[in-house]
Amino acid sequence: MYDFKSNDLYKQLSKAIFLAAGVVILLFLIYKMISVVLLLVFAFVLAVAINGPVTNLEKKNIKRGLATTIVFVLILLSFISIAIFVGPKVNNQISVLVSNLPSYATQASTTVSSWFSNYPELQKEIKLDPTKFSSLLPSIPKTLMQVGSLSLSILAQILVVIVFISMVAYMVTSPRPLFELYLLSFPPAKRDKATVAFTRISFMIRGWMKSILIGGVINAVAATIFINIMGVPGAFVWGALAFFTEFIPRIGFFIKAIPPILIALAVSGTTAVWVTVFYLASDELMADFIMPKVRSNTMKIHPVSILFAVMAMGVAFGFIGLLLATPLTGIIKAFYEVFWVNKFEDDKLMNLRIQNMMYPNGIPSKKIVNETD
């Protein structure tokens, strides 16, 4: 007699084994292509940001292909203008900084060691021997060559950049098939929510890009002017660094502030103190007053969420992970709000519950709100 139960069990086990094998193979491929996947995500973020001005041109009866070309040409002209007007100064100042690095390091160590004149043993450890520093210089090019040998060739990098730009351009020029693929990944009953989620994602990414550009320009101009007034070498270099580090929330502060502070030590201890005060004050001003207002009507993401994403993405994927952390947080937030939070009815007692958690020993009289607020 034929055993139907054994046959069904065999089929179920076979399906489970094949499914597990498929998942393992898929995860292995993703692991091997993680850099490509991250570039694809970054291309998507840029495409969504660029789509804003393209659609504005479309509203003026300009065909989408031509509108995309106009936006890309304007972006290219902006980079060329920056390279022409700022590039030479940045390049010259980098050359001066590199050539004078031994003297800067020696002077900075002398300045710091002078603060510990009452502790000779500690002063001796802090003060840098110029001969020892010079002996370390040959190892720097060697290290750079070793790093370069592990990376792609220059030609391959150029090709990757061309492919990346082409990918962004195609995403912007012909987005309809991609939108269709996106919606087909959801069951018909969920596609309205998927549309709302994508709309929110677009809104947040454009807001993120605008806030980054505004904050970067403000930081760059302020840093260049102040450091130049203080007489610290490389003012344009530190201004350019301040602009690009605006893409990295919070952590970017240390990247943009520590190098000029160390160089300022070569000028004088007082100069270094003023440069430190400037960076601390400007960071607090930008983080607590300017940038919250810029982002208040765009991303609306709690700083803890962004900081966690920055740390997690930085540890997992390095520099490109830091770049993608904030927009990915916005993407996750959009899907979470549309597909999870909206499943529940509005809680009229939410404010009261939150206050009870904040003040377990009793709510202060001034903090009490109406239950229906």
Backbone torsions as a table, in degrees:
resi	resn	phi	psi	omega
1	MET	NA	137.5	-175.8
2	TYR	-76.0	130.9	-178.4
3	ASP	-92.3	98.3	-178.9
4	PHE	-69.1	-34.2	-178.8
5	LYS	-64.7	-42.2	178.9
6	SER	-64.4	-39.6	179.3
7	ASN	-64.8	-42.5	177.8
8	ASP	-63.9	-41.2	178.8
9	LEU	-62.6	-40.9	179.0
10	TYR	-62.3	-42.3	179.4
11	LYS	-64.7	-41.7	-179.7
12	GLN	-64.5	-43.3	178.3
13	LEU	-64.3	-40.1	179.1
14	SER	-62.0	-45.3	178.3
15	LYS	-61.5	-42.0	-179.8
16	ALA	-64.1	-41.8	-179.7
17	ILE	-65.3	-46.5	179.7
18	PHE	-64.5	-38.3	178.2
19	LEU	-64.6	-44.9	178.7
20	ALA	-62.3	-42.0	178.7
21	ALA	-63.4	-40.5	178.6
22	GLY	-64.2	-41.3	178.4
23	VAL	-63.9	-43.9	179.2
24	VAL	-61.5	-44.8	179.4
25	ILE	-63.7	-41.7	178.9
26	LEU	-62.2	-46.3	178.7
27	LEU	-63.3	-37.3	178.2
28	PHE	-64.4	-42.6	179.2
29	LEU	-65.8	-40.7	178.2
30	ILE	-63.4	-41.2	178.5
31	TYR	-60.9	-42.7	-179.0
32	LYS	-71.1	-28.0	-176.3
33	MET	-109.9	24.2	-173.6
34	ILE	-59.8	-37.8	179.4
35	SER	-64.4	-38.5	178.4
36	VAL	-68.2	-40.4	178.5
37	VAL	-62.5	-42.7	178.6
38	LEU	-65.3	-38.6	175.9
39	LEU	-63.6	-37.9	177.3
40	LEU	-63.4	-42.6	178.6
41	VAL	-64.7	-42.1	179.1
42	PHE	-64.9	-38.3	176.6
43	ALA	-62.6	-40.3	177.2
44	PHE	-61.6	-43.7	-179.9
45	VAL	-61.5	-46.6	179.3
46	LEU	-65.1	-39.0	179.7
47	ALA	-62.8	-42.3	178.5
48	VAL	-64.0	-40.1	179.3
49	ALA	-66.1	-41.2	-178.3
50	ILE	-74.4	-26.1	-177.9
51	ASN	-60.4	-28.0	180.0
52	GLY	-58.9	-60.6	178.4
53	PRO	-63.9	-28.8	178.3
54	VAL	-65.6	-45.2	179.1
55	THR	-66.4	-32.1	176.1
56	ASN	-64.0	-38.2	177.2
57	LEU	-70.5	-34.3	177.1
58	GLU	-61.9	-34.2	178.7
59	LYS	-65.3	-18.4	177.8
60	LYS	-96.3	24.6	176.1
61	ASN	64.9	32.1	173.7
62	ILE	-101.7	130.1	-179.3
63	LYS	-59.6	149.0	-172.7
64	ARG	-61.1	-41.5	179.3
65	GLY	-60.2	-45.5	178.7
66	LEU	-67.3	-38.8	179.0
67	ALA	-62.9	-41.3	177.4
68	THR	-62.9	-42.6	179.0
69	THR	-61.4	-43.3	-179.8
70	ILE	-61.3	-45.1	-178.8
71	VAL	-64.2	-43.6	179.9
72	PHE	-65.4	-38.7	177.9
73	VAL	-64.4	-41.6	178.1
74	LEU	-63.5	-40.5	177.1
75	ILE	-63.7	-43.9	178.7
76	LEU	-62.4	-42.9	178.9
77	LEU	-63.8	-34.6	178.0
78	SER	-64.2	-45.0	178.5
79	PHE	-65.3	-39.9	178.7
80	ILE	-64.0	-41.3	178.8
81	SER	-62.3	-43.0	177.7
82	ILE	-63.0	-42.8	-179.8
83	ALA	-63.5	-37.5	-177.5
84	ILE	-72.6	-44.9	-172.6
85	PHE	-88.3	-33.6	-176.1
86	VAL	-106.6	-31.8	-175.3
87	GLY	-52.1	-51.9	-179.0
88	PRO	-59.0	-39.7	179.6
89	LYS	-66.9	-42.0	178.4
90	VAL	-63.6	-43.7	-179.7
91	ASN	-61.8	-44.5	179.6
92	ASN	-64.2	-41.4	-178.2
93	GLN	-71.0	-32.9	175.1
94	ILE	-64.1	-41.5	179.0
95	SER	-61.8	-43.1	179.2
96	VAL	-64.9	-43.1	179.9
97	LEU	-61.6	-43.6	-178.6
98	VAL	-66.3	-43.7	-178.2
99	SER	-68.1	-31.4	-178.6
100	ASN	-98.3	8.4	-176.9
101	LEU	-56.9	-43.5	178.5
102	PRO	-58.8	-43.8	-179.1
103	SER	-68.9	-37.7	177.1
104	TYR	-62.0	-44.8	-179.0
105	ALA	-63.9	-42.2	179.6
106	THR	-64.6	-44.6	-179.0
107	GLN	-66.4	-38.9	178.8
108	ALA	-64.4	-42.6	179.3
109	SER	-66.5	-34.6	177.1
110	THR	-65.2	-42.2	179.8
111	THR	-63.4	-45.9	-179.1
112	VAL	-67.0	-41.4	-178.8
113	SER	-66.4	-27.7	178.6
114	SER	-66.1	-22.0	178.5
115	TRP	-72.0	-15.7	-176.5
116	PHE	-116.7	40.8	-178.0
117	SER	-64.3	-23.9	179.7
118	ASN	-82.7	-3.1	180.0
119	TYR	-127.9	80.0	-173.9
120	PRO	-55.5	-41.3	-177.5
121	GLU	-64.3	-44.2	178.0
122	LEU	-67.3	-37.9	178.7
123	GLN	-62.2	-38.0	179.6
124	LYS	-65.9	-35.8	179.7
125	GLU	-71.8	-35.4	-176.7
126	ILE	-76.2	-39.3	-174.6
127	LYS	-66.6	131.0	-175.3
128	LEU	-90.5	134.4	175.5
129	ASP	-84.3	117.8	-177.2
130	PRO	-58.6	-34.7	-179.0
131	THR	-66.7	-38.6	178.4
132	LYS	-68.6	-38.0	178.9
133	PHE	-64.7	-41.8	-179.8
134	SER	-63.9	-34.1	-179.8
135	SER	-68.6	-18.1	179.3
136	LEU	-84.4	-19.5	-175.5
137	LEU	-60.2	-42.4	179.7
138	PRO	-59.7	-25.5	-179.0
139	SER	-74.3	-19.8	-178.7
140	ILE	-67.3	-52.2	175.9
141	PRO	-59.3	-35.8	179.3
142	LYS	-63.2	-42.0	178.5
143	THR	-64.5	-42.5	178.7
144	LEU	-61.9	-38.1	178.5
145	MET	-66.3	-38.0	178.3
146	GLN	-65.2	-41.5	177.6
147	VAL	-64.6	-42.7	-179.9
148	GLY	-63.2	-33.2	-179.8
149	SER	-68.0	-22.8	179.9
150	LEU	-88.4	-12.4	-177.7
151	SER	-95.4	175.6	177.5
152	LEU	-68.4	158.5	174.7
153	SER	-69.0	164.1	-178.8
154	ILE	-61.1	-41.3	179.5
155	LEU	-63.2	-42.0	179.7
156	ALA	-64.8	-37.9	178.9
157	GLN	-65.5	-40.5	177.7
158	ILE	-62.0	-42.7	179.0
159	LEU	-63.3	-40.1	178.2
160	VAL	-62.6	-42.0	179.1
161	VAL	-63.4	-43.2	179.3
162	ILE	-62.5	-45.0	178.8
163	VAL	-63.2	-40.9	-179.6
164	PHE	-62.6	-47.6	179.3
165	ILE	-63.1	-40.5	178.2
166	SER	-62.5	-39.0	179.6
167	MET	-63.4	-44.2	178.1
168	VAL	-63.6	-42.9	-179.2
169	ALA	-61.9	-43.4	179.3
170	TYR	-67.0	-36.1	177.5
171	MET	-61.4	-39.8	-178.0
172	VAL	-77.9	-41.6	-175.7
173	THR	-69.6	-42.2	-176.5
174	SER	-129.7	74.0	-175.7
175	PRO	-83.8	-17.2	-172.7
176	ARG	-56.2	-48.0	178.6
177	PRO	-61.7	-34.0	178.7
178	LEU	-69.6	-39.1	176.5
179	PHE	-64.3	-39.3	178.5
180	GLU	-63.9	-42.7	177.7
181	LEU	-62.9	-40.1	178.6
182	TYR	-61.6	-47.5	-177.7
183	LEU	-69.5	-34.0	179.4
184	LEU	-67.9	-16.9	178.0
185	SER	-77.7	-4.8	177.5
186	PHE	-114.8	147.7	173.7
187	PRO	-64.6	153.0	-176.5
188	PRO	-51.5	-35.2	-177.8
189	ALA	-68.9	-20.6	-176.9
190	LYS	-101.1	-0.9	-171.9
191	ARG	-73.0	-27.9	174.5
192	ASP	-64.1	-43.9	177.4
193	LYS	-65.3	-37.8	178.3
194	ALA	-62.8	-37.4	177.4
195	THR	-65.7	-43.9	178.3
196	VAL	-62.6	-42.5	-180.0
197	ALA	-61.5	-43.9	-179.8
198	PHE	-65.8	-37.2	177.1
199	THR	-60.9	-42.7	178.2
200	ARG	-66.1	-39.1	178.6
201	ILE	-61.0	-45.8	179.3
202	SER	-60.0	-43.8	-179.9
203	PHE	-61.7	-43.6	-177.9
204	MET	-71.7	-38.6	-179.9
205	ILE	-66.7	-42.0	177.5
206	ARG	-64.5	-39.2	176.6
207	GLY	-64.8	-39.3	177.2
208	TRP	-61.5	-46.0	-178.8
209	MET	-64.8	-42.8	179.2
210	LYS	-62.7	-44.9	-179.0
211	SER	-65.2	-35.6	178.4
212	ILE	-63.9	-46.0	-178.4
213	LEU	-64.7	-43.5	180.0
214	ILE	-64.3	-49.2	179.6
215	GLY	-63.9	-38.7	179.4
216	GLY	-63.3	-43.3	179.4
217	VAL	-64.5	-44.1	179.6
218	ILE	-61.6	-46.9	179.6
219	ASN	-62.6	-42.9	-177.6
220	ALA	-63.9	-46.7	-179.2
221	VAL	-64.8	-46.0	-178.8
222	ALA	-62.5	-45.3	-178.9
223	ALA	-65.2	-42.8	-179.1
224	THR	-62.3	-46.1	-178.3
225	ILE	-65.5	-48.0	-175.5
226	PHE	-66.3	-46.5	-177.7
227	ILE	-65.7	-34.5	176.5
228	ASN	-66.1	-40.6	177.9
229	ILE	-63.8	-37.9	-179.2
230	MET	-76.1	-8.2	177.4
231	GLY	76.8	23.2	178.2
232	VAL	-85.3	129.2	-179.5
233	PRO	-60.8	144.9	174.4
234	GLY	82.9	36.8	-176.3
235	ALA	-59.9	-42.9	-179.3
236	PHE	-67.8	-33.3	178.1
237	VAL	-63.9	-47.1	-178.3
238	TRP	-70.4	-29.8	174.5
239	GLY	-66.6	-43.7	177.8
240	ALA	-64.3	-39.3	178.1
241	LEU	-63.5	-39.5	178.9
242	ALA	-63.8	-34.2	179.2
243	PHE	-66.6	-49.4	-174.2
244	PHE	-73.7	-29.8	-179.8
245	THR	-74.0	-8.1	175.3
246	GLU	-66.4	-18.9	177.1
247	PHE	-72.0	-14.7	-176.3
248	ILE	-113.4	100.8	-175.9
249	PRO	-59.3	135.6	173.9
250	ARG	63.8	-58.9	-178.7
251	ILE	-61.8	-30.8	179.1
252	GLY	-59.6	-25.2	179.0
253	PHE	-59.1	-45.2	-178.0
254	PHE	-68.6	-34.8	-179.8
255	ILE	-66.7	-40.3	-176.5
256	LYS	-85.0	-22.8	-173.4
257	ALA	-94.1	-39.2	-173.2
258	ILE	-63.7	-47.2	-179.2
259	PRO	-58.5	-50.2	179.3
260	PRO	-65.2	-29.3	177.4
261	ILE	-66.8	-41.6	178.3
262	LEU	-65.0	-40.2	177.1
263	ILE	-67.2	-35.5	178.7
264	ALA	-63.9	-28.4	176.6
265	LEU	-62.3	-27.6	178.3
266	ALA	-71.9	-21.6	177.9
267	VAL	-82.6	-57.8	175.9
268	SER	-173.1	161.2	178.4
269	GLY	-65.2	-37.8	-180.0
270	THR	-64.4	-41.7	178.2
271	THR	-61.7	-42.7	179.3
272	ALA	-62.1	-39.0	178.7
273	VAL	-63.5	-45.2	-179.6
274	TRP	-65.7	-38.9	177.7
275	VAL	-64.6	-40.9	177.3
276	THR	-62.1	-45.4	178.7
277	VAL	-61.0	-40.8	179.6
278	PHE	-60.7	-48.1	-177.9
279	TYR	-66.0	-40.7	178.5
280	LEU	-64.1	-45.1	-178.6
281	ALA	-66.8	-44.6	-178.8
282	SER	-65.9	-36.8	179.5
283	ASP	-66.7	-42.7	178.4
284	GLU	-64.9	-41.8	179.9
285	LEU	-62.8	-44.3	-179.7
286	MET	-68.8	-44.4	-173.9
287	ALA	-72.1	-35.5	-172.1
288	ASP	-99.7	-19.4	-175.4
289	PHE	-123.7	-51.9	-172.8
290	ILE	-78.3	-57.4	-175.0
291	MET	-64.9	-38.1	175.9
292	PRO	-58.4	-37.4	178.4
293	LYS	-68.8	-37.4	179.4
294	VAL	-65.7	-40.6	-175.8
295	ARG	-92.5	-5.8	-173.0
296	SER	-61.3	-34.4	-179.0
297	ASN	-99.8	12.5	-177.8
298	THR	-119.2	-83.5	-170.9
299	MET	-80.9	-41.7	180.0
300	LYS	52.9	54.7	180.0
301	ILE	-116.4	135.4	179.8
302	HIS	-65.9	138.9	-179.1
303	PRO	-55.5	-33.8	179.9
304	VAL	-62.5	-39.9	178.8
305	SER	-62.3	-43.2	-179.3
306	ILE	-66.9	-43.8	-179.0
307	LEU	-63.4	-41.3	177.9
308	PHE	-63.0	-44.1	179.6
309	ALA	-63.2	-39.6	179.3
310	VAL	-62.5	-46.5	-179.9
311	MET	-64.8	-46.1	-177.3
312	ALA	-65.1	-47.7	-178.6
313	MET	-68.5	-34.4	178.2
314	GLY	-66.2	-43.3	178.7
315	VAL	-66.0	-40.5	-174.8
316	ALA	-77.8	-41.4	-169.4
317	PHE	-128.0	6.2	175.5
318	GLY	74.9	-144.6	-171.5
319	PHE	-63.2	-44.3	-178.8
320	ILE	-66.0	-28.1	174.3
321	GLY	-65.6	-38.4	176.4
322	LEU	-63.8	-39.9	179.9
323	LEU	-64.6	-37.9	-174.2
324	LEU	-88.2	-9.1	-172.4
325	ALA	-58.3	-49.3	-176.1
326	THR	-67.3	-50.0	177.8
327	PRO	-63.1	-34.4	177.2
328	LEU	-66.0	-35.1	175.5
329	THR	-61.7	-40.7	177.0
330	GLY	-63.8	-40.2	178.7
331	ILE	-63.4	-46.3	179.7
332	ILE	-63.0	-41.3	-179.7
333	LYS	-62.5	-41.3	-179.1
334	ALA	-62.4	-47.5	179.8
335	PHE	-66.6	-37.9	180.0
336	TYR	-62.8	-45.3	-177.7
337	GLU	-67.9	-41.0	-175.3
338	VAL	-75.4	-44.4	-172.1
339	PHE	-94.0	-18.5	-177.3
340	TRP	-115.2	-56.1	-175.4
341	VAL	-63.6	-39.8	-176.8
342	ASN	-70.6	-8.2	176.7
343	LYS	-70.7	-21.9	-175.1
344	PHE	-101.1	152.4	174.9
345	GLU	-73.3	155.6	178.1
346	ASP	-60.9	132.9	-179.7
347	ASP	-95.6	107.5	-178.0
348	LYS	-70.0	-16.9	179.7
349	LEU	-99.9	13.8	-175.1
350	MET	-59.3	-47.7	-178.5
351	ASN	-60.9	-40.4	179.7
352	LEU	-66.5	-41.2	177.7
353	ARG	-61.8	-42.5	179.7
354	ILE	-62.9	-42.4	179.5
355	GLN	-64.7	-36.9	177.5
356	ASN	-63.9	-34.9	177.0
357	MET	-74.1	-35.3	-179.6
358	MET	-72.7	-35.2	-175.9
359	TYR	-125.2	75.4	-177.1
360	PRO	-66.1	-20.6	-179.0
361	ASN	-93.2	9.3	-179.5
362	GLY	123.1	135.8	-178.7
363	ILE	-81.5	128.0	174.9
364	PRO	-57.9	147.0	-174.6
365	SER	-59.1	-34.6	-178.8
366	LYS	-73.6	-16.4	-177.2
367	LYS	-93.5	-9.8	-175.4
368	ILE	-70.3	131.5	177.9
369	VAL	-122.0	166.2	176.9
370	ASN	-66.5	140.9	-177.3
371	GLU	-60.3	-26.0	-177.1
372	THR	-94.6	5.0	179.7
373	ASP	-64.5	NA	NA
